[in-house]
């Protein structure tokens, strides 16, 4: 095979400055749409309950199913993208997400909502989310740019939350929640041209290059192994399992808040606008957190970054519980939450890349996202049950504190190679 033929069969990394930004900003724009709308679904809980009379528990159950399905499709979407390219996967995800929005207003039962929100919308958003986009970008970026690239892509989802939260609340307030759903369907379809940027050229195959840190962890057998064998080896790795445990608690935390923070605001006698702006501020603050996380994984061990993030959440919730429940308190709380909200994604993906390379990163990182969303199911559903039984969320806050503390401890034993031999020697 000639050098030209070899180059034509792999996805070349974008080593130039302009190539880096083209890849990361397009992926970030896609994340803005798929994650931005998904992270503001909590704003629909009260309007749907008022219209249908289904009850908070039943609606929470539909959103809990959405949390699980979103995670369950991540490894599937990642595997399809690894084999056939991410462009088609992303396009299918946007179409399915738009259909889910469009049919939700016609659903009047809990199982109907479970189908439209819990299955269709969640699966569509999952097919256009982290596992596919970060995996696709990793195969197109030079190794030294992957950490910052994942941080920028992650920030796209956070910016989407900042943009979609006030827009969604305004649509609900002025047009009603049903028309708001139709508008979100139209916005989702308008993003379809973004998927074309990730089409794999005819005859191309995914690159099997390793991560930035592959030199520190020799992986010749793993990188060339089949998908099934790669999954089997990963599930035998203690560090990988500890990463799953920590990410489980992260999912519990985020799903509880994104689903029930508007309800907590209402219990404190504050308006729906405070809830929407709190969600928006979380997204805006997480842009900073995501970029800092992307920078941090290139300079420090990711397990320490994750341990700090999870530990800080426990402290922040304790401070919130002791503070007076005013609009300012919620805004400050949102800033603190946002700094680590989805900023856990770049260091988590970074550890997976260190352990196993990028060949099956979409699949293996997708499996960690599945654990994340199993936690998300319990966070969303238990929140509704606790509210119905106790008329407050106090018990959920205490559970969240305990789980965040455990997540911090779970990451410390992970066996992670130093960022680079030179940096490790400099810090010794």
C-alpha positions in Angstrom: 0.0 0.0 0.0 1.4 3.4 -0.9 1.6 6.3 1.5 -1.2 8.0 -0.4 -3.5 5.0 -0.2 -2.7 4.6 3.5 -3.6 8.2 4.2 -6.9 7.9 2.3 -8.1 5.1 4.5 -7.8 6.9 7.8 -9.3 10.0 9.3 -6.4 12.5 9.4 -5.9 14.5 12.5 -6.6 18.3 12.4 -3.1 19.5 13.4 -3.5 23.2 12.2 -5.0 25.9 14.3 -7.9 26.5 12.0 -8.5 22.7 11.7 -8.7 22.4 15.5 -11.3 25.1 15.8 -13.3 23.9 12.8 -13.7 20.4 14.4 -14.3 21.6 18.0 -16.7 24.4 17.3 -18.9 22.3 14.9 -19.1 19.6 17.6 -19.8 22.2 20.3 -22.6 23.6 18.2 -24.2 20.2 17.9 -23.9 19.7 21.6 -25.5 23.1 22.2 -28.7 21.9 20.5 -28.9 18.3 21.8 -27.8 19.1 25.4 -29.2 22.6 25.7 -32.8 21.6 25.2 -32.5 18.4 27.2 -31.0 20.1 30.3 -34.0 22.4 30.5 -36.8 19.8 30.5 -37.4 20.4 34.2 -39.1 23.6 33.2 -41.9 21.5 31.6 -42.7 19.5 34.7 -45.2 21.9 36.3 -46.9 23.0 33.1 -47.4 19.3 32.0 -48.7 18.4 35.5 -51.2 21.3 35.4 -52.5 20.4 32.0 -52.6 16.6 32.3 -53.0 16.1 36.1 -50.7 13.1 36.0 -48.8 14.0 39.1 -45.2 14.8 39.9 -44.1 11.2 40.5 -45.5 10.0 37.1 -43.8 12.9 35.2 -40.6 12.3 37.1 -40.7 8.7 36.1 -40.9 9.7 32.4 -37.9 12.0 32.9 -36.1 9.3 34.8 -36.6 6.9 31.9 -35.2 9.6 29.7 -32.1 9.8 31.9 -31.5 6.0 31.6 -32.3 5.8 27.9 -30.0 8.7 27.1 -27.2 6.8 28.8 -28.1 3.4 27.4 -27.9 4.6 23.8 -24.4 6.2 24.3 -22.4 3.0 23.9 -24.7 1.8 21.1 -24.3 5.1 19.3 -20.6 5.1 20.0 -20.2 1.6 18.5 -22.2 2.5 15.4 -20.1 5.7 15.0 -16.9 3.8 15.5 -17.9 1.3 12.7 -19.8 3.4 10.2 -18.9 7.0 10.9 -20.5 9.7 13.1 -22.3 11.8 10.5 -25.3 9.4 10.0 -25.6 8.8 13.7 -25.8 12.5 14.5 -28.4 13.1 11.7 -30.6 10.3 12.9 -30.3 11.6 16.5 -31.5 15.0 15.5 -34.5 13.7 13.5 -35.5 11.4 16.4 -35.2 14.2 18.9 -37.4 16.5 16.8 -40.1 13.8 16.4 -40.1 13.3 20.1 -40.7 17.0 20.7 -43.4 17.1 18.1 -45.5 14.2 19.5 -45.1 15.0 23.2 -48.0 17.5 23.3 -50.4 14.7 22.1 -49.4 12.4 25.0 -51.9 12.4 27.9 -50.8 9.4 29.9 -47.6 8.6 31.9 -46.7 5.8 29.5 -47.2 8.2 26.6 -44.8 10.6 28.1 -42.4 7.8 28.8 -42.5 6.9 25.1 -42.1 10.5 23.7 -39.8 12.0 26.3 -38.3 8.9 27.9 -37.6 7.0 24.7 -37.7 9.1 21.5 -36.3 12.4 22.8 -33.7 10.7 25.0 -32.5 8.4 22.3 -32.3 11.2 19.8 -30.3 13.4 22.2 -28.1 10.4 23.1 -27.2 9.8 19.4 -26.0 13.4 19.2 -24.1 13.6 22.4 -20.8 13.1 24.2 -19.8 9.6 23.1 -20.2 10.3 19.4 -19.0 13.8 19.3 -16.0 13.5 21.6 -15.0 10.2 19.9 -15.3 11.8 16.5 -13.3 14.8 17.5 -10.6 12.7 19.2 -10.0 10.9 15.9 -9.7 14.2 14.0 -7.5 16.1 16.5 -3.8 15.9 17.1 -3.1 14.1 20.4 -1.9 17.2 22.3 -5.2 19.0 21.4 -7.7 16.4 22.5 -8.0 17.5 26.2 -8.8 21.1 25.3 -11.0 19.9 22.4 -13.2 17.8 24.7 -13.5 20.8 27.1 -14.7 23.1 24.3 -17.2 20.5 23.0 -18.4 20.1 26.6 -18.7 23.9 26.9 -21.0 23.8 23.9 -23.6 21.8 25.8 -23.3 24.2 28.7 -23.7 27.2 26.5 -26.8 25.5 25.1 -28.3 25.2 28.6 -27.6 28.9 29.1 -29.3 29.8 25.8 -32.2 27.4 25.9 -33.3 27.9 29.6 -34.6 31.5 29.3 -35.8 30.9 25.7 -37.8 27.8 26.7 -39.3 29.5 29.7 -40.3 32.5 27.5 -41.9 30.1 25.0 -43.8 28.3 27.7 -45.0 31.6 29.3 -46.1 33.2 26.0 -47.2 30.3 23.8 -47.8 27.5 26.3 -45.8 24.4 26.8 -47.2 22.5 23.8 -46.2 25.2 21.3 -42.9 25.5 23.1 -42.3 21.8 22.2 -43.1 22.4 18.5 -40.6 25.3 18.4 -37.9 23.1 20.0 -38.6 20.5 17.3 -38.1 23.1 14.6 -34.9 24.4 16.1 -33.6 20.8 16.4 -34.2 20.1 12.7 -32.5 23.4 11.8 -29.2 21.8 13.2 -29.2 19.0 10.6 -26.5 20.6 8.4 -24.1 20.3 11.3 -24.2 16.5 11.0 -22.8 16.7 7.5 -19.5 18.0 8.7 -18.9 14.7 10.5 -19.5 12.4 7.5 -16.8 9.9 6.9 -15.3 10.0 3.4 -16.1 7.0 1.2 -13.6 4.2 1.9 -12.3 5.8 5.1 -11.8 3.9 8.3 -11.4 5.3 11.9 -7.8 6.0 12.9 -6.4 3.6 15.6 -4.2 6.2 17.1 -3.8 6.3 20.8 -4.3 9.2 23.2 -1.8 11.8 24.2 -0.6 9.6 27.0 -0.4 6.3 25.1 3.4 6.4 25.3 3.1 6.1 29.1 0.8 3.1 28.9 1.8 0.7 26.1 -1.4 -0.6 24.4 -0.5 -2.4 21.2 -2.7 -5.4 21.9 -5.7 -3.3 23.1 -5.6 -0.8 20.2 -5.8 -3.6 17.6 -8.3 -5.7 19.4 -12.0 -6.1 18.3 -14.7 -4.1 19.9 -16.0 -7.1 21.9 -12.6 -7.9 23.3 -12.0 -4.2 24.1 -15.2 -4.1 26.2 -14.3 -7.3 27.9 -10.8 -6.1 28.9 -12.2 -2.7 30.0 -14.7 -4.4 32.4 -11.9 -6.3 34.0 -10.0 -3.1 34.8 -10.4 -1.9 38.4 -9.6 1.7 37.5 -12.3 1.7 34.8 -14.9 0.3 37.2 -14.0 3.0 39.8 -14.5 5.6 37.2 -18.0 4.1 36.5 -18.8 4.3 40.3 -17.9 8.0 40.5 -19.7 8.8 37.3 -22.9 7.1 38.6 -23.1 9.6 41.5 -22.4 12.4 39.1 -25.5 11.4 37.1 -27.6 11.2 40.2 -26.6 14.7 41.2 -27.2 16.3 37.8 -30.5 14.5 37.0 -31.9 15.4 40.4 -31.1 19.1 39.9 -32.0 19.5 36.3 -35.4 17.8 37.0 -36.3 19.2 40.4 -34.4 22.5 40.8 -37.5 24.4 39.4 -39.6 22.6 42.0 -37.2 23.5 44.8 -37.4 27.1 43.7 -41.2 27.0 43.7 -41.2 25.5 47.2 -39.2 28.5 48.4 -41.9 30.8 47.1 -39.9 32.1 44.1 -41.0 32.6 40.5 -40.4 30.3 37.5 -38.1 33.0 36.1 -35.7 32.4 39.0 -35.7 28.7 38.1 -35.0 29.3 34.4 -32.3 31.8 35.1 -30.7 29.5 37.7 -30.5 26.7 35.0 -29.2 29.2 32.5 -26.5 30.4 35.0 -25.5 26.8 35.6 -24.9 26.4 31.9 -23.0 29.7 31.6 -20.8 28.9 34.6 -20.1 25.5 33.2 -18.5 27.0 30.1 -15.8 28.3 32.4 -15.7 24.9 34.3 -15.5 22.9 31.1 -12.7 25.0 29.6 -10.8 24.8 32.8 -11.3 21.0 32.9 -10.1 20.7 29.3 -7.0 22.7 30.2 -6.5 20.8 33.5 -6.4 17.3 32.0 -3.4 18.4 29.9 -1.5 19.5 33.0 -2.7 17.4 35.9 -3.9 13.9 36.6 -7.6 13.6 35.7 -8.4 11.5 38.8 -7.4 14.4 41.1 -9.5 16.8 39.1 -12.5 14.5 39.4 -12.0 14.0 43.2 -11.9 17.7 43.7 -15.0 18.3 41.6 -17.1 15.7 43.5 -15.9 16.8 46.9 -16.7 20.5 46.1 -20.3 19.5 45.3 -20.8 18.1 48.8 -19.4 21.3 50.4 -21.5 23.5 48.1 -24.8 21.7 49.0 -24.1 22.0 52.7 -23.6 25.8 52.2 -26.8 26.0 50.2 -28.8 24.2 52.9 -27.5 26.7 55.6 -28.2 29.8 53.4 -31.4 31.8 53.3 -33.5 30.8 50.3 -33.5 33.9 48.2 -33.1 34.5 44.5 -29.5 35.6 45.1 -28.8 32.4 46.9 -30.1 30.4 44.0 -28.0 32.4 41.5 -24.9 32.0 43.6 -25.7 28.3 44.1 -26.1 28.0 40.3 -22.6 29.5 39.7 -21.0 27.1 42.1 -22.9 24.1 40.6 -22.0 25.2 37.1 -18.3 25.1 37.7 -18.4 21.3 37.9 -21.8 20.6 36.3 -20.7 18.7 33.1 -17.0 19.6 33.6 -16.5 16.0 34.8 -16.8 14.8 31.1 -13.3 15.9 29.8 -11.3 14.2 32.7 -13.5 11.1 32.6 -13.0 10.8 28.8 -9.3 11.6 29.3 -8.9 8.7 31.7 -10.7 6.3 29.4 -8.4 7.5 26.6 -5.3 7.0 28.7 -6.4 3.4 29.6 -7.5 2.2 26.3 -6.6 4.6 23.5 -9.0 6.3 21.0 -9.9 3.4 18.7 -13.0 2.5 20.8 -13.2 5.6 22.8 -16.8 6.4 21.7 -17.9 2.9 22.9 -16.0 2.7 26.2 -16.7 6.3 27.2 -20.3 5.6 26.2 -20.4 2.8 28.7 -19.3 5.2 31.5 -22.1 7.5 30.4 -24.5 4.6 30.8 -23.5 4.3 34.5 -23.8 8.1 34.7 -27.4 7.8 33.5 -28.3 4.9 35.7 -27.5 7.3 38.5 -29.5 9.9 36.6 -32.6 7.6 36.6 -32.5 7.4 40.4 -31.8 11.1 40.8 -34.8 12.1 38.7 -37.3 9.4 40.0 -36.5 9.4 43.7 -36.7 13.2 43.7 -40.4 12.9 42.7 -41.1 10.2 45.2 -39.4 12.1 48.1 -41.3 15.2 47.3 -44.7 13.4 47.3 -43.9 11.6 50.5 -42.3 14.4 52.5 -43.3 17.6 50.6 -39.7 18.7 50.5 -36.4 17.7 48.9 -34.4 17.7 52.2 -33.7 13.9 52.1 -32.5 14.2 48.5 -30.0 16.8 49.4 -28.5 14.6 52.2 -28.3 11.7 49.8 -26.6 13.9 47.3 -24.0 15.0 49.8 -23.2 11.4 50.8 -22.9 10.2 47.2 -20.7 13.2 46.2 -18.3 12.4 49.0 -18.1 8.8 48.0 -17.5 9.8 44.4 -14.5 11.9 45.4 -13.0 8.9 47.3 -13.7 6.5 44.4 -11.5 8.4 42.0 -8.4 8.5 44.2 -7.3 4.8 43.8 -7.6 5.0 40.0 -4.2 4.0 38.4 -3.5 6.8 36.0 -0.2 7.5 34.4 1.4 10.9 34.9 0.4 13.6 32.4 3.8 13.3 30.8 7.3 12.2 32.0 8.7 15.7 31.7 5.9 17.3 33.8 5.9 14.5 36.3 9.7 15.0 36.8 9.2 18.7 37.1 6.7 18.3 39.9 8.7 15.6 41.7 
